[in-house]
Amino acid sequence: IASRAASRSQCVTDQLTRMWRREASAAIALQRSSDGLYCPVTALAFASDDAVLVGRGPYLELISKRTGQATFCVTALPAATIHGIRVADVRGHKLALVFGQKRLAVYIVEDQ
């Protein structure tokens, strides 16, 4: 009985390992094209009437709603994933608070 339980446990472990490797390789296989980098959006916030802040992994992009193109891109949280973006007006300045995985970054959003 003990050897059957150990065998089942090993089988489940092997299945989970194979599943994790498939998902990890799918996450790593990001597509690049002439339009930019395509990967899952992890956070989203409206910066203004014409712009959207998008978190994609550690990258923060400012995307124009008119053109759909990124006008600004920065590695906001090196070695971390962006989980949230909050935009606030503080003393006449529009601030973007970017956070995730025990990290926080603050950016000033300027209309151009």
Summary of the structure (lengths in Angstrom):
residues: 112
radius of gyration: 20.0
end to end distance: 70.6
largest distance: 70.7
contacts: 281
relative contact order: 0.14
helix: 24%
strand: 45%
